[in-house]
Amino acid sequence: MRNMTDCCESAGAITAATDHAYRRVLYIVLALNVIMFLVESVAGYIAGSAALQADAIDFLGDSLNFISALYVLNKSPRWKSGAAMVKGGVIGLFGLFVLGNTLYHWLYGALPQAGTMGIIGILALVVNAGCAGLLFHFRKGDSNRSAVWICSRNDAIANILVIGAGILVYFTGSKWPDLAVSFIIAALALSGAVQIIGKAKKEWHL
């Protein structure tokens, strides 16, 4: 029969293995998000698309999110909850920036290139769906892991919306679908920030 020490050592080994696997996944999704931030930034500028630019900013925010998650992976719970609160604040600022950029495109933006929106939107969806799939196993746990999962989930939703906006821009000849999706991406970021900060605050007081 196994004693308590054996059980604790086994649990510790499982935790260490899980953390190692999670760290490896974080490095992979970090690299993918940095690449997509650069791709969508250029494509969004060329296409004149507020939705693509918003999604590019989202990729940047996620990259910072993953860097933070890597840094606090082996830190104390107080460190992790504090980092999550900062992370939520940064995501909220990105959401406000996207709102401002949407307003700018509403006032001064031209009709975006629907074809570019669709192609880049599909590429971004493939990347984000892959990232979400890699992170799905690690979605439960402290506020940092929740933050990483919430961001990846929101990104996949945003990419589907960008593709839809590209189709609507093509058939309607209007920039409004692009602006609407950019606004929704901002709303998703602000909503995610509230969820992350709320959970982090609860953990901070434990």
N, C-alpha and C positions, 0 to 999 in steps of 0.2 A: 504494500500500500504506500502511495506517495504521501510524504509529510507536507506541512505548510510551507517549509522552505523551498521544497521542490516546486510547489505550485507558484510561489512568488517569483522564483527564478524563471519559470516557464512563461509567466505573464510578462515579465520584464523583457524576455527575449522576443516575444510576440510584438510588444510595443516598439522595441528598437527596430525590428524588421519592418513594421508598418511605417515608422517614421522615415526609415531609409528609403522605402518605396515611395512615400509621399514626397520626400525631398527630390528624388529623381524625376517624378512627374512634374513637380513645380519648375524644375530647370527646363524641361521640355516645353511646357506651356508658356513659360517666360520667353523663350527664344522665338516661338511661333507668334506671340503677341507683339514683340518688338518688330519683327519682320512685317507683320500686317499693319502696324502703325505707320511704318514708312511707306508701304505700298498704298494704303488708303489715303494718306496725307497727299501724296503726289496725284493719285487718281481723283480725289475729291477736288483738288485745286484745278486740274485740267478740265474736269467735267462740270465745274461750277455747281457742285451738289452739296447742299447743306447737310443732307442725310449722311453722305459718305464722310464728310469732314467730322460730323458728330460721332460717327462710328470709329473714325481714326482716333479721336480724342479718347473714346472709350477704351480702345486698345492700349493707349498710353497709360490711362488710369489703371487698367488691369495689370500692366507690366510693373508699375510701382507697387500694386497690391501683392503681386507674387514675390517681389523682392523683399517686401516687409514680412510676408509669411515665412520666407526662408530664414530671415534674420532672427525671428522670434520662435522658431520651431522648437528649440530646446531651452527656451527661457521659462521663467516662472509664470504662473497664471496671471499675476498682476501685470507683468510685462506684456503678455499676450492681449489682455483686455485693453490696456492702454494703447497698444499699437493699433488695435481694431478701431478704437474711437478716433484716432488720428486718420486712419484709413477711411472711415466713414465720412469724416470732415472733408478730406481731399476729394472723394467721390462726389460729395455734395457740391463742392466748388466747381468740379468739372461739369456737373449738371447745369449750374448757373451760367458757366461760360458757353455751353451749347445753346442755352436759351438766348443769350446775347447774340451769338452767331446766327441763330435762326432769324432773329429780328433784323439783323443786318441784311441777310439774303432776301427777306421779305421786302425791305425798302429798296435795295440796290441790286439784288441778284438777277441774273438773266435766266432763261430756260436752261436747266441742266441737261447734260447728255444722257439720255435714257439708256443707250446701249452700254456705256461705261458703268453706269449705276448697276445694271443687271449683272454684267460679267463680274465686277468686283464684289458685288453683293453675294453672288453664288460662291466665289472663292472664300470670302470671309465666313460664310455660313459653314462651309466644309471644315475650315480651320476651327471655328468655335464649337461646332458639333463634336469634332475630334477631341478638343480640350475638355469639353463638358463630359464626354465619355470617359476620359482618363481620370477626371476628378470625381466622378459620381461615387466611387467606392469610398472616398474620403470626405463626403459632404457633411457627415455628422461629427459633432465634437465641439470644440471651443468656438468663440466668435470669429477667430481668424479663419478657420476652415469654412465656417458658414459664409464669411465674406467672400472667400475665393469662389465658392460654389454659386452664390447669388450673382456675382459678376459674370461668371461663365454662362449661367442660365439666361440672364438678361441679354447678354451679347447675342446668343443664338436667336432669341425673339427679335432683337433689333435687326439682325441680318435678314430674316424673313420679311420684315417690314420694308427694308431697303429694296429688296427684290420686287416686292409688290409696288412700291412707289415708282421704281423704274418703268414697270409695265404701264402704270397709270399715266405717268408723264408722257410716254410714247403715244398712247392712244388718245389722251385728252389735249396734248399740246400745252399743258399748264404746269407751272412750277409748284402749285399748291400741294400735290401729294408729297413732294420732296420736303417741303416745309413742315407738313403735318408729321411725317416720320421723324424729322429732326426734333420736333417738339416732344414726340412720344419717347424718343431716346433720352432726352433731358429729364422727362418725368420718371422714367425707369431708374435713372441714376439717382435722382433725389429720393425716390421711394426706397431704393436699395440702401442709400446712406442712412435713412431713418431706421430701417430694420437692423443694420449693422451696429449703429451707435446704441440703439435700445438694448440689444443683447449684450454688448460690451459693458454697458453701465451696470446691468444686473450682475455680470461676472465680477466686475470691479469691487462690488460691495459684498461678495461672498466671503 
